[in-house]
Structures are given as structure tokens and as C-alpha cells.
């Protein structure tokens, strides 16, 4: 059932087209991911559907009686109220419905009209989970980190906690349509996983704006992408959407190429016929007929691909450091509770570390102590940096930058007049935006400026605290590419699972006052976490061990099966190297085709295609064997 919809909607701001002919349906049980670059029009779509704005063309449909739930980034609540009192606000409508149902039942349901009214209200009460609302409250509060805090005043909550409480209250309310703008803000990995699962089971409709790719892939069944004013909708999550779009674009590009070749052939034939015709009336008529054929062919050709959004590419250039980047001893920190103590760790050149842990565990304080920006509570605490280490800290607060300056003024100060405009353009600041004062920048713009400044320092140790906040997917992927090409050392905090998996290979964790180092990537960390949680689930609580624990990859069992897999992996690696060498030779020959006949060039092209296909097959087989080995180790 369609609960709300945009129907051929147009929207303009100051003569600029934001939406043109946009159509989107929100159906019962469908969770729609709304994706696109920052500034593309996602928030506009949310406001149109909620009725906050009116379309300039087309219409917005909302079914009678449909309740909207809109996520606010800042909770509006009485600071003197407790968390429990604030949550009760979520049930105001359901409580009123229950009272109305009780009144109708007391009056008697013998009258058909009364019974019909009661039945309508009862269906609405059930659909919105009226009978389960208290148990839903307890489950949501526990999942979002408020268990045992019901009597705590709202005034004591941080800004992030208030936003989380606002999300909790919205989910408790269970409206027919959820409109969620960045719902994963201030949620750690476990909270994000829970929310994705919750939304995947949601009975109503949901329209979700988020830049967390794993979250959207898990939670959503439909994808809507806004780009250059055009809204495209496809069944499937964003990853499936991306695959479908790429395949469609590939087919269209190939079709256009074939059509252009055929058009060129027809045009050449028509021109030749005109040359031959001369004064020959019969040939002249034939030439005219061929020109008409060219015109008809042009009419049915696919339109050229529309303008594409600019892509972002950047890099972190660096000078090499020594092998030891830093050594830390006796690092401790407490606030209201112990965060970590007795931490000893060594970071080596090329390490790529993700610091994980639940919200409030102490991740940011740990980084500040590690970088020497705050002292260790233990007077014996010390951090020694290695030779030639240059630290680049991702600072979205832009410390040291004059907020009254414009972007272009700041860039001219850093790189000079010649490069300033080009550099800002590379980070998706259009010319007119370059004259904005820094104090007026949006969250996404501040994030891009912070990244831009990091690219200028030739840092060989990058320390990034939640770098994906406020970035759109395209910029996140550009950051991943830049970090993967970075030859220095990386330490980062992030709750974006895919970003962590794509950029790091070692996990540090702070949890419940303990620091642990996992000598493996995110998947290894997750397996170890599951193993630690299993005894606890059986009533054998894990003690947490020492304050500074290093969890290493388990010794590999050499049994016959494992030995066979390892030999197979070595053979496959050798085959991959062999094919890569062959492909390199073919690339070199194709890049210098002088002296080759057309037939030889065609044959080289076929050989190159065959080599690529074999290499892909070999790499797929190698990956399968690797996965089998990993299972043997787990």
C-alpha cells in the first residue's frame, strides 16, 4: 500500500533546478535509501514529503491518517524531565487512541457505526504496535545505550546523547512513515547494527538518508538516487543499485558507440553517393534517399549521456619516517570512571590501525594522550615519537583558522594565488562557494576543508577522528582511495564498518576500562569478539583480562588438509604472478604499435582479452583458497 508519494515533482531555488519530474513511492514495509551528493536535494525531498515545503510542479500524495516521524538532530525536550518522562511523550498519541477505544467499548459496540469506528481505531492501534509499546521502549533504550538511566535528567546528556534519545523516542512512537536524516550520527558499530536490523523489520515505510554504506545495504530494500535534479529509483539496496546502474551505463555506452560508428558509415556512404551523382538524376535521387536515411537514424539514436557530477581524487603525499613511529608506556586516563590504564604499545611505520569501542569508552581521550595533547594520569606515562615523524591530525574544528576569513583567503595563505582556486575546485567547492566565510561553512564543507589541509602537509602519520562524518559516499570513497595509496602510518577512529574494513588491518579496542590490541583486521576482531561473548552468554562472564592485552592471530594448525590448501595457495599465487607478467608484456606491445599490421593488432587485442579473463579467474580461485584457509584458522 502506498502511504506517501512524490508525483512528477519539480522544485526550484533561485532559478536553480533541484528536482525535475521526480517520482517516488513510499510503500508499507519498504525501506528506501535516499542517496546522492551533499547538496544534491536529499533534504529537499524529505521536506516535500513531510509537507514542510510545497512543490513548484507536480504533486505530493499522503494517504489519509498517515503519521510521519521525522528525526531531529537536536532533541527538543524539557531539560528538567527524566529520560523516562521524555520517552513517555512518544506514546501520547497511542495513549489517546487507547483511551478512545476504551470509551467506545464502555458505550457498547452493538451499534454498527460505533463498532465500525472502534474497528478502524483498533486497526490503527495494532498497526502502530500499541500493545507492545512498553516492551518496545525497553528494547530501544537498551540498544541505544540508555539502559538503567531512566531516572537521569535530560539536562545531563551530551549533544550526541540527546540526538540518540530523539531517535529512541521516534522509534518508540512507531509512526507509519519514518523520515530519517543521518540516523547513524552518534551511534557506535553495535548500535548501527541493531538499528539496521530494526529498520529491516519495520512494518511501516522508511525513507533514510545516510552515508554509511553497510548500514543502508542491511536496512534498505529500495534505492533512490538524486543527481543533477534527476531522481532514479530501483529495487534493491545501494550496492545492488550501483551494480545495476553500472551495467545499464555500460550497455548504453556500448550502444551509443555502435550507433556512432553506424552513423559515420551512413554519412560517409551518403557523401560518396553525392560525389558520384553529378548530373545523374537517378544517382542524385539515391543520394537524397541516403541523406534521409541518415536523418532518420539520428532521430532514433540514444541521447548522449547527460552531464556527470564531478568526481574527487586527491592524495596524501609524505616523506618517510623511521621504522618506529611512536612508543607509549603507562598511559592512563579517567574522568567519571576509568577509561584505560597501563597501556603500552608500539606503532611502526606502515601500521594501519582502527581504534574501536562503544560511545563514551574514551577513544578520543586516548588519541589525545597518545599524541601528547593531554597528559597521562599516571606520572610515569610517556610517549616517544620516532625520527622524522610528522603528525597530521584531522581537525574538523579547524583550530588555528580564522573563522572570519573566506575559503579562498585561507587557501591563498597556504598555497598561493595560482593554485588556490584549482585546489578548492578539486575538493568540490564551486567558484561562488570559495568566497564563503569559514564560520558559515556546513558540516560537509568543514570536513572537506579539513581533509584538504591534511593533503598539504606531507605528513607521514595521519590521525583521523571520525573522518567520514558529514562526507557523502563519493567523498568517502575518494578518501578510502587516498588512504590506501598513502605510504605512511594511519590511526583512525570510525564507526563506519566498511570504511574501517577498507582502510585498516589492525584493531585497537577500548571497552569497559580496558585496552586491547588485536593483531588482525576487522573480520578477525569480529570473530574474536564473538568468541569472547559466547561464554558470557552461557553465564561465564569474561573478566576482561589485563589492562593492556594483545590478541594475536592463532597458531596455524598444519594438518594434512591445511598443508594441502597452503600448497594450492602458493601455486595459485605463482599463476597470478605469471599472468600479471604476460599481461604487462601485452600492455607494453599495445602501447607502442608501430610496425604492427592491423591483423597483428587485432590478434594482440584478442590475446590481451584472454589474458585478462584468465587473470580474473586465477584471482577468484586464489581468493576462494584464502577464505578456506581462514575458516581452517577460525
Secondary structure, DSSP 4 states (H G I P E B T S, - for coil): -EEEEEEEEEEEETTEEEEEEEEEEEETT-EEEEE--TTSSHHHHHHHHHTSS--SEEEEEE-TTPPEEE--SS----TTSBHHHHHHGGGHHHHHHHHHHHHHHHH-S-SHHHHHHHHHHHHHHHHTTSTTHHHHHHHHHHHTT-TT-TTSBGGGS-HHHHHHHHHHHHHHH--SEEEEESTTTT--HHHHHHHHHHHHT-SSEEEEE-S-HHHHHHH-SEEEEEETTEEEEEES-HHHHHHHHHHHHHHHHHHHHHHHHHHHHHHHHHHHHHHHHTT-HHHHHHHHHHHHHHHHHHHHSPPPP-PPPPP-----------SEEEEEEEEEEESSSEEEEEEEEEEETT-EEEEE--TTSSHHHHHHHHTTSS--SSTT-EEEE-TT--EEE--TT-TT--TTSBHHHHHHHHH-HHHHHHHHHHTT--GGGGGSBGGG--HHHHHHHHHHHHTTS--SEEEEESTTTT--HHHHHHHHHHHHH--SEEEEE---HHHHHHH-SEEEEEETTEEEEESS-HHHHHHHHHHHHHHHHTT------SSEEEEPPPPPP--HHHHHHHHHHHHHHHHHHHHHHHHHHHHHHHH--TT--HHHHHHHHHHHHHHHHHHHHHHHHHHHHHHHHHHHH-
